[in-house]
């Protein structure tokens, strides 16, 4: 996924960011507002990681994001999980 797509879908992606970097606060997410440089800065502040480590972590996280963010409450994800279990 390109960063432009993350930026444009920030409200939908915030929950994925929260899952990956739980130390980020609501205020942090408001400040970040879809900007990669701000995300990296806040991760460095909260976790104390080196700049290169943070950049690699964000790159790796981006690779695993779905091409289209899912809207909350659509049920599509839970249906897929049920189907996979059988």
Backbone as JSON Lines, residues from 0, in Angstrom:
{"i":0,"aa":"X","n":[0.85,-1.18,0.0],"ca":[0.0,0.0,0.0],"c":[0.89,1.24,0.0]}
{"i":1,"aa":"X","n":[0.51,2.22,-0.76],"ca":[1.24,3.49,-0.81],"c":[0.82,4.36,0.37]}
{"i":2,"aa":"X","n":[1.74,5.23,0.78],"ca":[1.41,6.1,1.91],"c":[0.26,7.05,1.59]}
{"i":3,"aa":"X","n":[0.12,7.48,0.35],"ca":[-0.98,8.37,-0.03],"c":[-2.33,7.74,0.31]}
{"i":4,"aa":"X","n":[-2.45,6.44,0.12],"ca":[-3.7,5.75,0.44],"c":[-3.92,5.71,1.94]}
{"i":5,"aa":"X","n":[-2.87,5.54,2.71],"ca":[-2.98,5.55,4.16],"c":[-3.42,6.93,4.61]}
{"i":6,"aa":"X","n":[-2.77,7.93,4.07],"ca":[-3.09,9.32,4.4],"c":[-4.57,9.62,4.09]}
{"i":7,"aa":"X","n":[-5.03,9.19,2.95],"ca":[-6.39,9.46,2.54],"c":[-7.45,8.69,3.3]}
{"i":8,"aa":"X","n":[-7.05,7.59,3.92],"ca":[-7.98,6.74,4.67],"c":[-7.61,6.69,6.15]}
{"i":9,"aa":"X","n":[-7.01,7.76,6.64],"ca":[-6.46,7.78,7.98],"c":[-7.46,7.34,9.05]}
{"i":10,"aa":"X","n":[-8.67,7.83,8.99],"ca":[-9.66,7.48,10.03],"c":[-9.95,5.99,10.05]}
{"i":11,"aa":"X","n":[-9.94,5.34,8.89],"ca":[-10.17,3.91,8.84],"c":[-8.95,3.11,9.29]}
{"i":12,"aa":"X","n":[-7.78,3.66,9.1],"ca":[-6.54,2.94,9.37],"c":[-6.04,3.16,10.8]}
{"i":13,"aa":"X","n":[-6.55,4.16,11.47],"ca":[-6.1,4.45,12.84],"c":[-6.16,3.22,13.74]}
{"i":14,"aa":"X","n":[-7.2,2.4,13.61],"ca":[-7.33,1.22,14.47],"c":[-6.19,0.23,14.21]}
{"i":15,"aa":"X","n":[-5.75,0.1,12.95],"ca":[-4.6,-0.77,12.65],"c":[-3.32,-0.22,13.25]}
{"i":16,"aa":"X","n":[-3.19,1.1,13.21],"ca":[-2.02,1.76,13.82],"c":[-2.01,1.48,15.32]}
{"i":17,"aa":"X","n":[-3.17,1.62,15.94],"ca":[-3.32,1.38,17.38],"c":[-2.94,-0.04,17.77]}
{"i":18,"aa":"X","n":[-3.33,-1.01,16.94],"ca":[-3.01,-2.41,17.22],"c":[-1.5,-2.65,17.16]}
{"i":19,"aa":"X","n":[-0.86,-2.03,16.19],"ca":[0.58,-2.23,16.01],"c":[1.4,-1.47,17.05]}
{"i":20,"aa":"X","n":[1.04,-0.23,17.3],"ca":[1.79,0.62,18.23],"c":[0.86,1.12,19.33]}
{"i":21,"aa":"X","n":[0.6,0.26,20.3],"ca":[-0.39,0.53,21.36],"c":[-0.02,1.69,22.28]}
{"i":22,"aa":"X","n":[1.24,2.06,22.3],"ca":[1.64,3.18,23.17],"c":[1.26,4.55,22.61]}
{"i":23,"aa":"X","n":[0.84,4.6,21.36],"ca":[0.41,5.87,20.79],"c":[-0.93,6.27,21.4]}
{"i":24,"aa":"X","n":[-1.04,7.52,21.78],"ca":[-2.26,8.01,22.43],"c":[-3.23,8.58,21.4]}
{"i":25,"aa":"X","n":[-4.45,8.85,21.85],"ca":[-5.43,9.51,20.98],"c":[-4.89,10.85,20.49]}
{"i":26,"aa":"X","n":[-4.24,11.57,21.39],"ca":[-3.65,12.87,21.02],"c":[-2.56,12.69,19.96]}
{"i":27,"aa":"X","n":[-1.74,11.65,20.13],"ca":[-0.7,11.36,19.13],"c":[-1.33,11.16,17.76]}
{"i":28,"aa":"X","n":[-2.39,10.37,17.7],"ca":[-3.05,10.08,16.42],"c":[-3.64,11.32,15.8]}
{"i":29,"aa":"X","n":[-4.13,12.23,16.63],"ca":[-4.64,13.51,16.11],"c":[-3.51,14.33,15.5]}
{"i":30,"aa":"X","n":[-2.37,14.35,16.17],"ca":[-1.21,15.11,15.68],"c":[-0.69,14.48,14.39]}
{"i":31,"aa":"X","n":[-0.61,13.16,14.36],"ca":[-0.09,12.44,13.19],"c":[-0.95,12.73,11.97]}
{"i":32,"aa":"X","n":[-2.25,12.59,12.12],"ca":[-3.23,12.92,11.07],"c":[-2.82,12.44,9.68]}
{"i":33,"aa":"X","n":[-2.3,11.21,9.61],"ca":[-1.97,10.62,8.32],"c":[-0.58,10.93,7.79]}
{"i":34,"aa":"X","n":[0.2,11.72,8.51],"ca":[1.54,12.09,8.01],"c":[2.58,11.09,8.52]}
{"i":35,"aa":"X","n":[3.28,10.49,7.59],"ca":[4.26,9.47,7.93],"c":[5.37,10.01,8.83]}
{"i":36,"aa":"X","n":[5.88,11.19,8.54],"ca":[6.97,11.74,9.35],"c":[6.52,11.91,10.8]}
{"i":37,"aa":"X","n":[5.29,12.33,11.0],"ca":[4.77,12.48,12.37],"c":[4.59,11.12,13.04]}
{"i":38,"aa":"X","n":[4.12,10.13,12.29],"ca":[3.97,8.78,12.85],"c":[5.32,8.26,13.31]}
{"i":39,"aa":"X","n":[6.33,8.37,12.45],"ca":[7.66,7.89,12.81],"c":[8.2,8.63,14.02]}
{"i":40,"aa":"X","n":[7.98,9.94,14.08],"ca":[8.45,10.73,15.22],"c":[7.79,10.27,16.51]}
{"i":41,"aa":"X","n":[6.48,10.06,16.48],"ca":[5.75,9.63,17.69],"c":[6.17,8.23,18.12]}
{"i":42,"aa":"X","n":[6.41,7.34,17.16],"ca":[6.88,5.99,17.51],"c":[8.24,6.08,18.19]}
{"i":43,"aa":"X","n":[9.13,6.92,17.64],"ca":[10.45,7.11,18.27],"c":[10.3,7.63,19.7]}
{"i":44,"aa":"X","n":[9.43,8.6,19.89],"ca":[9.22,9.18,21.22],"c":[8.67,8.15,22.21]}
{"i":45,"aa":"X","n":[7.67,7.41,21.8],"ca":[6.99,6.47,22.72],"c":[7.79,5.21,22.98]}
{"i":46,"aa":"X","n":[8.52,4.73,21.98],"ca":[9.21,3.45,22.12],"c":[10.73,3.57,22.26]}
{"i":47,"aa":"X","n":[11.29,4.72,21.92],"ca":[12.73,4.91,22.05],"c":[13.56,4.17,21.0]}
{"i":48,"aa":"X","n":[12.94,3.84,19.87],"ca":[13.64,3.15,18.79],"c":[14.48,4.14,17.98]}
{"i":49,"aa":"X","n":[15.5,3.61,17.33],"ca":[16.34,4.4,16.43],"c":[15.55,4.72,15.16]}
{"i":50,"aa":"X","n":[15.95,5.8,14.5],"ca":[15.28,6.28,13.3],"c":[15.16,5.2,12.23]}
{"i":51,"aa":"X","n":[16.26,4.51,11.93],"ca":[16.24,3.48,10.89],"c":[15.33,2.32,11.27]}
{"i":52,"aa":"X","n":[15.31,1.96,12.54],"ca":[14.44,0.88,13.0],"c":[12.97,1.25,12.8]}
{"i":53,"aa":"X","n":[12.62,2.48,13.15],"ca":[11.24,2.95,13.0],"c":[10.85,2.97,11.53]}
{"i":54,"aa":"X","n":[11.72,3.47,10.68],"ca":[11.42,3.52,9.25],"c":[11.15,2.12,8.7]}
{"i":55,"aa":"X","n":[11.99,1.15,9.09],"ca":[11.81,-0.23,8.64],"c":[10.52,-0.81,9.19]}
{"i":56,"aa":"X","n":[10.21,-0.53,10.44],"ca":[8.98,-1.05,11.05],"c":[7.74,-0.52,10.32]}
{"i":57,"aa":"X","n":[7.74,0.77,10.0],"ca":[6.61,1.36,9.28],"c":[6.52,0.77,7.87]}
{"i":58,"aa":"X","n":[7.66,0.61,7.2],"ca":[7.66,-0.01,5.87],"c":[7.08,-1.42,5.92]}
{"i":59,"aa":"X","n":[7.51,-2.21,6.91],"ca":[7.02,-3.58,7.06],"c":[5.51,-3.59,7.34]}
{"i":60,"aa":"X","n":[5.06,-2.72,8.21],"ca":[3.63,-2.62,8.54],"c":[2.83,-2.27,7.28]}
{"i":61,"aa":"X","n":[3.34,-1.33,6.5],"ca":[2.63,-0.91,5.27],"c":[2.45,-2.08,4.31]}
{"i":62,"aa":"X","n":[3.48,-2.93,4.19],"ca":[3.42,-4.06,3.28],"c":[2.27,-5.01,3.59]}
{"i":63,"aa":"X","n":[1.89,-5.08,4.86],"ca":[0.87,-6.03,5.29],"c":[-0.52,-5.43,5.36]}
{"i":64,"aa":"X","n":[-0.67,-4.19,4.97],"ca":[-1.99,-3.56,4.98],"c":[-2.77,-3.96,3.73]}
{"i":65,"aa":"X","n":[-4.07,-4.19,3.9],"ca":[-4.88,-4.55,2.72],"c":[-4.92,-3.4,1.72]}
{"i":66,"aa":"X","n":[-5.11,-3.73,0.46],"ca":[-5.16,-2.72,-0.6],"c":[-6.28,-1.72,-0.36]}
{"i":67,"aa":"X","n":[-7.39,-2.2,0.17],"ca":[-8.52,-1.33,0.5],"c":[-8.81,-1.48,1.99]}
{"i":68,"aa":"X","n":[-8.78,-0.39,2.74],"ca":[-9.11,-0.5,4.15],"c":[-10.58,-0.89,4.33]}
{"i":69,"aa":"X","n":[-10.85,-1.72,5.33],"ca":[-12.23,-2.13,5.6],"c":[-12.89,-1.14,6.52]}
{"i":70,"aa":"X","n":[-14.12,-0.86,6.22],"ca":[-14.9,0.01,7.09],"c":[-15.35,-0.78,8.3]}
{"i":71,"aa":"X","n":[-15.37,-0.13,9.44],"ca":[-15.83,-0.78,10.66],"c":[-17.29,-1.19,10.51]}
{"i":72,"aa":"X","n":[-17.59,-2.39,11.02],"ca":[-18.97,-2.83,11.06],"c":[-19.52,-3.4,9.77]}
{"i":73,"aa":"X","n":[-18.66,-3.67,8.77],"ca":[-19.19,-4.21,7.52],"c":[-19.44,-5.7,7.63]}
{"i":74,"aa":"X","n":[-18.78,-6.35,8.58],"ca":[-18.99,-7.78,8.75],"c":[-18.18,-8.63,7.8]}
{"i":75,"aa":"X","n":[-17.57,-8.06,6.81],"ca":[-16.82,-8.84,5.82],"c":[-15.67,-9.61,6.46]}
{"i":76,"aa":"X","n":[-15.0,-8.99,7.38],"ca":[-13.85,-9.63,7.99],"c":[-14.29,-10.82,8.85]}
{"i":77,"aa":"X","n":[-15.34,-10.65,9.65],"ca":[-15.78,-11.74,10.52],"c":[-16.3,-12.91,9.69]}
{"i":78,"aa":"X","n":[-16.96,-12.65,8.57],"ca":[-17.43,-13.71,7.69],"c":[-16.26,-14.5,7.14]}
{"i":79,"aa":"X","n":[-15.22,-13.81,6.72],"ca":[-14.03,-14.49,6.19],"c":[-13.39,-15.37,7.26]}
{"i":80,"aa":"X","n":[-13.34,-14.9,8.49],"ca":[-12.74,-15.69,9.56],"c":[-13.56,-16.93,9.82]}
{"i":81,"aa":"X","n":[-14.87,-16.81,9.78],"ca":[-15.74,-17.97,10.01],"c":[-15.53,-19.0,8.89]}
{"i":82,"aa":"X","n":[-15.5,-18.53,7.65],"ca":[-15.34,-19.43,6.52],"c":[-13.99,-20.15,6.57]}
{"i":83,"aa":"X","n":[-12.97,-19.47,7.02],"ca":[-11.64,-20.09,7.1],"c":[-11.59,-21.16,8.17]}
{"i":84,"aa":"X","n":[-12.34,-20.97,9.24],"ca":[-12.32,-21.91,10.35],"c":[-12.92,-23.26,9.95]}
{"i":85,"aa":"X","n":[-13.79,-23.28,8.96],"ca":[-14.45,-24.53,8.56],"c":[-13.68,-25.12,7.43]}
